Each structure stands twice: as C-alpha cells, then as structure tokens.
Amino acid sequence: MTYAELDAASDGLACRLRDHDIERGEYVGLVQDRTIGSVVGVLGILKAGCAYVPFDPAYPARRLHYVANDCRVRLAVGDQTAARAGGLTNLTFIAPESMGSGPIARSAKISEDDTAYVIHTSGTTGSPKGCLITHGNVLALMKNALPLFDVGPDDRWTLFHSFSFDFSVWELWGALLSGATAICVPQDSVRESDKLLSLIEREGITILNQVPSAFRALERMYKPTAWPSLGLRYVIFGGECIDMHSIRSFLSKVPPPSPRMVNMYGITETTVHATFKLLEGSDYYGPVRSPIGRPLPHVTVTIRDDNERSVAPGQAGEVYIAGEGVSSGYLDRPALTAQRFRKLSTDSGTRVFYRTGDLARWTPSGELEYLGRNDQQVKVRGFRLELGEVEAALRDHEYVADAAALVTTRRTGGEMLVACVVPKPEFQKQLLPQELRTYLMDMLPPYMVPQRFKLVGDLPLTASGKLDRAAVRAMVSE
C-alpha cells in the first residue's frame, strides 16, 4: 500500500466512523492483528478526531471485556470474527476498508492535548489501568528521538509488536514519519524466530525493534549459513533489562557490516521511550549491566529515594520522569493518577513527575544504568536481592541460552529461590543443576544462588514479547 492509498483508505474510514455519529474524543476499539488493516484503522480513527483502544485478539476474553467497559467502547474497527471469538459481541464493527457515505473528508480538528490512544497496563490491584497518551506526547517523542537515528525513505521497519504494547507506536510512526516502509509481521513470524529471520532477509528489513526476551530466541536461532544476507542497520531494544550476552553472540555471528545496537528505556506512561544509548564496544564488556544512556531532550529524569528526595550519583533509587512525554494520567482513576504522577518541587519550579517503579543509578560518565523493577527486588532468608542479577549471571554460562529466577514458597513453608534455565541445544545433556550451582557460587554471594534449578525447553513470553513471569511460576510448580 502506498502512502497515497493509505491516506485515501484512512480518510474513507474516518468518514464511515462519522456516519455512526462518532463524537470528538470518543474511544474506538481496534481489534486487529499486525496487518495493513490495523494501520488504516489507527489513522482512520485518529482522523475522525477519536482515540484508538487496542484489543489484542490473543488476550483472554475477560480482559477484552474489561477494557471495552472501562473505555465505554461502542464502535470498533477491525476483525469482527476475532472479536466475536473473544466475546466482544456488543460492539458495532466497521471494516478498515470501509468508505463513508459522503465525500472523503479530511481530518477533524485535533489538539495536541487530545488523547490519541489508551493502552491498558497491569495494575497492582489486579485490574488493568488505562493510560491516556495524547497527540502531543507522541509528537514530542518523534521530534526528539527520530533525529538520533540515520533513517529515511529507504528504510524498512518491522511492525513486530501488538498494538496493545506501546512499542508499536514507535515502530509505526517511526516508519511513517520518516517516509519509510512498515512491514507488518504475521503472528507466526512473531512467535517463531526462524520465520522472523526469513522475513527479515526476504523483505530487506533495516530497522528491527525487539524486547530482549524475544531477541534471545532470535539470536539462538540465527545461523549466518541459513540467513546470509541480513541487511539490518539498527536493532533497537526496549521493554526489559538488556542482555549483553545475546547481543555479543549475535554480533559475533552476523557478517559485516554489523547493525548498530541501541538500548532505549521507557514505559507506557512516558510514551514509549525516555532515554537513548548507542551501544559500543566497551559497553558490551563493561561493569554496567544494562546501560540506558541519557534522557531524550524532551524529558527530565531524576533518581529519588523512598522519600522522593534526589539521591547522589552512583546511588540506586527509583526513576522519576517529567516532560512532554509524560501521560496526562489514568482513565477515571484520579486517586491512582495522584499517587503515580507526583507534583514535586525543582530548581525551576513545581513539575509533574511520573514515578516509574523502576530502579536505576547515575554512572560516573553521566549516563543511567537500569537496575530492574522495584517488584523484582525480593527478600530471601533476610537478604534483599535483584532477580535480574541472578538471571544475568546464569546467562553468562557458556551452556545457557536463557534463564528466569523467581521466589516461590515451599510446601513446608518458607521461601526458596528457584531458576528456570534453557540450555543451548548442543549442551542439553551436559548441563547439570549441580554444575550451575557451582558456577554461581564463584560469581554471587551464597544467598543469591538458587536452591533449585529446573531445566526447560524455552521460557514463556507474553503477547508483548516480554518474559511471562506468571507462566514461569506455573512451570516451576509443575
């Protein structure tokens, strides 16, 4: 589909939405996998002056119902069959290719403060919370992040991630706003790394965005003899703590010229990305486990303690973010919005900071090191530890392809540190739990060495490509 065809198709969809007496600012469902129809759907909804609410057909029916009710969605664009299968039977559906009854109309008048989309993230209470992202939030990201990359009309971006995961916002608009081509990745290629590698080679992909958990599976599968002509120029990471081991391994195998590796940190509430780090040789072997670089020009990052006071460089604390990328808050959750979006005094006056729940520290070079989630800090036998550090140590073992650590409760009571470990295929028979224990004893304090190891074929991922810790916990209990 050309840009002209996309423009015309989305105009037609916007007209059809207006035929249904759509109101400016109304939330419209997007029930579609990564297809051309989903791209038309996003643009058509925005041109009608509305905000899109993504429904991933792979999500459980209960969650889909919750999101529809939370946003009071009455109209949806996309795959009616998939929606009905997910139990969304009360919505009026419009096909992405639908044209309105009147003349093709241009976009409705849209303000930077208007909501562009609502993405629901997990809530500590068990109910997802709808995060409101405005047009201004997205434009600020693109104006400040895209110039950091050497990208243009000759590039070909994968549209790899679900529209329910905000990495898709960067993928879609990064391509369209630089005049590039967006390649919609079919679901089977998202799940199966060999098919993704074939697509990258066949379609001449130059820009690939990946969550580290998904990239580990791709790196394990990649063999230059099978896919000799990958034309990647950038691999952009986000969503999780980066895995230097898998990056080093991939770069050692891929023929020159090697793609540039970029690590970006951010979350839904700060509009996808808040920092930028171009990884270079020294970063792959340095003491910083997950370098996330410096804040993007449109945001301010501070590291604060439990009393919301700034900590000294080198000290760990929670990441607070202010600036044009910060969301206006949560849908119909004033108390939660006030709790997470904090008005704090700074040298330049009072600003709204989003407290992320992530841990980081400033390095001597003036960059940030990501240390993981607050909720990944656990206490075992009286000692506080970071699960990501245990996992990173396991991945450094030459026989290990991937690993996940968690704390579980024994049947007799008391807590136990457990690790699920994926052996590299050629070492499945050689890798023994006792060897892993001995290996970790030389690297970590005794309290950080798991009491139990479970060898598994692969680690489960969420629809967003992140490690599914709930499913890992279920594997351990089997």
N, C-alpha and C positions, 0 to 999 in steps of 0.2 A: 504494500500500500504506500503510495507516495504521500508527501506532505499535503498536496492539494486534495487528494482523495480523503485523507484523514480529516482535513478541515471541513470538507463538504459533508462527510458522514456524521461528524460530531455536531455540525450545525443542524442537520436533519433530525438527529436525536434530541437536541435541545428543543426544537420545535414540537416534537411529539410529546415531550415532557410538559411543555406549556399547554398542550391540548388537554392535559389532565389537570389543569388549573393548579399547577405547581406554585408554591409560594417562594418568594426570595428567601434564601437561608434555610429552606427545608432540607431535611436529611433524606437522601435517596440511597437505597441499597444497591450494592454492586455485587452480584452473585456470578462470578465468572473466574475461571482459572486463567493462567497467563496465555491470553490469545489476543489477536487483533481486536476482537470484540471488547475485551476488557479495556484496551487503550481508548477505543472510541467511546466506551462507556464513561470513563473518567472525564474525558474532555467534554462530552455532551452534558454531563451533569454539572460541571463547572460553568459551562457556557450558559446554562439555564439559570445561573445565579444560585445554585444549590451546593450542598456539600455531600461528598460520597461517603458511604459507610460500607466498608468491605465485609463480605461474608465469604469465608473460605469454605467451599463445599466439603473439604476434608474434615472440618471441625464437627464436634458432636452436635446433635440436634438441640440439645438443651442449651448449649452456648449460643447457637444461632438464634433461638427464640429469645434468649435474654437480651442479646444485642438489638434485635428488632424492636422489642418492647421498650428498652432503655432509650432508644433514639426515636421512638414513635414513628417508625418507618411504615409508610403505606404504599409507596411505589418502589419498584426495584428494576434495575437494568441487568440483563444477562441471561443465564442458562436456567430456564424455568424447570426443566426436568431435574437438574441437580438440586434446585431449591426445593422442589416438591419431595425429593428423596430425603432431604434434610429436615422435612417437616415444616417448611415455610409455605403454608397453604393459604395464609390470609393476606398475601401481598398481591397487588396488581403488577403484572410483569410487562416490560417493554423490551423488545429485542434490540440489541445495539444498532442494528442496521435499519431500524425503523425511521421513516421520514414523517414529518408533521403534515397536517392537512393544509396549512397556509404556506406562504412564501418562506424561503430559507431566511431565517433571522440571525443577525449577529449576536454576539454575547450580550447578556444582561449587564447592567452597570454593576461592577464589582469593586468593593473597597478592600484595601489591604487588611482591614480588621475583620473582614468576613471569614467565616470558617470554610476551609477548603475540604477537610476530611476529618472524620472521627475514627480513631483506632482504639480498640479496647485492649488494655493490658491487664495482666493478672493483678488481683487485689489481695491484700493480706487477710481480708475478711472472707475470702472465698468467692466474692462476686467481682467480675471484671469491671474496670472503671474506664469510661470513655474519655479519651484525651482529645481536646479540641485544638486543632492546628489551623492557623489562618493562612491566607494567601501571602501575607507579609512575612510570616515565618519561613515559608518555603522560598520565597524570592530572596530573602536575606541569606539563606544557606547557599543558594545557587550563585548569587552575585559574589560571594566571598570564598566559596570553595572551588568552583569550576576553574577560575584563573590559576589555581595552583597546579593544574594538570595541563599537559600539552595535548589537548583533544580538539577534534574538529569534525567536519563533514565526512572525512574518510574513515572515521572510526565506526566500529560495530560493537554495540553494548549488548550483553545478555540481560534480558528481563527475567531473572532467575527466581526472585523471591515472591512469595504470596503478597497480594495487595493488603492482606491483614498484618503484614510486617512492614514497618516503615522504611526498611532498606529499599523497598520497591519504589519509593518516592524519589530517592536519589538515582536509581537506575533509569527510571522512565524520563524524568526531567533532565537528568544529566545528558541523555541521548538527544532528546528533542530540542533542548535549549542550546546545544552545540551543533545542531544540524546533522547529527549522526544518524545511524540506523539502529533501531531497537529490535533485537531478535527475541521473540517470545519462546521461552524454553518449555517444552512439553513436560508434563508431570513425570513421565517415566524417566526422562533425562535428568530431572531434579533428583530423583531417588537413586538412579543407577549411574555411578561415576564413569563407567565405560561408555555409556551413551552420551553423557555430557562431554567427555573428551572428544568423541566423534563429532558431535555438534560443533564444538569449538573449532575443530580443524576444518570441517566441511563448510561452515558458514564464515570462516575467516574472522572469528571473534578477536577483537583487540583489547576490549575492556571487560574484565570479569570481576564481579563483586562476590565476596564469599564470607560466610561465618566460619571461623576456624575449625569447628567440628566437621562441617561439610568439606572443607578443604583437605583435612587429614585423610578422608576417604578418597578424595580425588588424587592426592599425592601417592597414596598406597597403590592405586590402580595404574598410575601413569608409567608407561614404558616408552622411551623415545623410538624404539623399533616399531611399535604399534601405531604411534601418532607422531610421525617425524616432522610435521610441518606446522606446529602450533605457532600462530602469529601474535600471541599475546603481547601487548605493550604495557599494560598495567594489571596487577591483581590488587584489589582494594579490600581490606579486611575491616570488619566491624562486628558488633554484637556480643563478642565474648573476649576473654583473655587470649591474646595471640599465642600461637605455638611455634616458637623459633625452630624447633627440631624439624617439623614438617616442611617449613619454608626452606631451610638449608638443604634438606633432602631433595625437594623439588628442583631447586636451582642447580643442584649438582648433576641432575639428570637432563634438564631441558637444554637443547642445543642453543648456542648463541645466535642472535642477541637475547639475553635474558630479559624477561619483563621486569619493570620496576615494581617493587613491593611497597604498598602504602598501608599504614595502620591508622584507622580513624576511630575515635571514641565518641559516643553519643548515645542518647536514648530517645524514645518516642517523645517525651515531654520537652526535649530541647531540639526537636526537629532533625532527627537522623544523626547528624554529625556535629561535634563541637570542637574537635581537635584534629590535627593533621601531623603525620610523621612519615617522611620518606625514609624507608629502611636502607641502610648502607652497610658495608662490610663489617665495620666494628660493632654494629648493633646486634649482629647475629651471634656473637660470642661474648658480648659484654655482660656485666653483672645485672643489668636491668632486664628483668624477665619479660615485661610487656610494656615497651615504650610507646606512649601515645602522643608524644610530641608537644606542640604548643597550641594554645587556643586559636580557633579561627578568628579573623578580625572582628566579626560581629558579635562575639560573646566574651564574657569575662569568667574566668574560672578561679575559684578560691578553694583552699583546703581548710576545713574547720573541725574543731573538736566537738565533743558531745554538748558543750555549752554554746555552740555556734561562734566560737572565737577562732580567728585565724591562727594556724599553727606555724611554727618555724620551718624553713626549708629543710627537707630530709625527714621530717616527722610525718607519720601516716595520719590521715584523717579522712573525713567524708568530703566528697566532691560537691560543691555548690556552684551552680551556673546561672549567670544573669545575661541579659542582652536580647537582641532581636529574634533569636531562635527559640526563646522560651515560650512555651504554650500559655494561653490565657487561662488554663485550668482544666478541671474535670467537669463533665456534663452533669448538672444537677447534684453536685457533691460539694457544696460550699465549705463544709467542715473539713473535708479531706483536702480540698484546694488550699485552705488556710494553713493546714498542717504541713503540706509539702512545698507550697510556694510561699517563701518566707520574706517578709519585708525587713531588710537589715540595713543598718547604717554603714556607710562607707565614707571615704575621704571626700567623695564627690556628691554626697547626699544619700538619701534612702533609695534603695533599689530592691526589686523583687528577684530573689534567688530561688532556683529550684534545688531542693536537697535531694540528691540522686539515690542515696543508699549505696553508692559505690565508694570504694576506698582507693586512695592514691597518695602520692607524695611528690614534692618537687625534687628533682635531682640537682647535683652541683652545676650541671650545664644549663639549668633554667628550663628544662623540659619536665614533663609529667610521666611518672611510672604508675600504671594501673595495677592495683593490688587485689582486685576482686570485689565481690559483693559483701556488704555487711552480713547478709544472711548466709554467706559461705564461711564466715568465721564461726567456728564451733568450739565447744569445750569438751575435752575428753580427759578423764581422770584428773580433773582440776587444771589442765593445761589448755590455753587458748591457741588454736592453730587455724591456718588458712588451707582449705581443701585444695585450692588451685596450686599451692606449692607442692603438695603431695603428688598431685596429678602430673605436674611438670617434671618432677624427679623421676617418676615412673616412665614417662615418655622418652626420657634421655637414655633409657636402657636399650641396647642395640637390638634386642629381640622383640621390643614392644612397639606396636603400631599406635595404640591409643589406650587411654585409661580414664577412669572416673572414680572418685573417692566419695564416701558418704559415711555418716554416723548412723548406726542402727542400734536398736535395743535388744539385748539378749533375752531369751525366754526366761532365764533365771533372774532378770533384772540387770540394771547397769548398762552403760553404753559401750559400744565397740566400734572402732574404725575399720571399715571394710573397703577394699578396692576391687573394682571390676576391670580386668585387663584383657585387651585384644592383642594376641600375639601376631607378629608378622607371619604370613603364610608359610614361609620356609623354615620358621622356627617353632611351629606349633608343638612339636613333640619334645623339643629341647627345653622349652620354658617351663620351669617348675616353681611353685609358690615359695619353696624354701630359698631358691636362688634369688628371687625378688626380695625376700626379706633380708637376706644377707647383703644384697646390693644396697638397699635403702639404709641399712644400719651404718654404712660407710658414708652416707650423704646427709642424713637427717637425724635429729635428736630421737631417742627411743620412743618418746610419746607420739611422734609423728609417723611411726612405722605401723601400717595396718596390721591388725591381729588376724585378719582373714583376707585371702585373695581368691577371687573367682575368675577363672579364665573363660572368656566368652568369644563368640564369633564376630560380633560387632556391637557397637553401642547405639541405643535408640536415639533418634532425633525427633524434635518437634516439627510441625509443619513449617516453621521458620528456619529450620536447619540448625537450631541450637540443640545442645545436649538436653535430652528429656530426663531430668533427674528423678521425676516420679516413676517413670518406667524403669530406670536403673534400680531404684529401690525395690520395685516389684521383682526384678531379676534376681536380686540378692536374696529375697525371701523365698524363692522357688526351691 
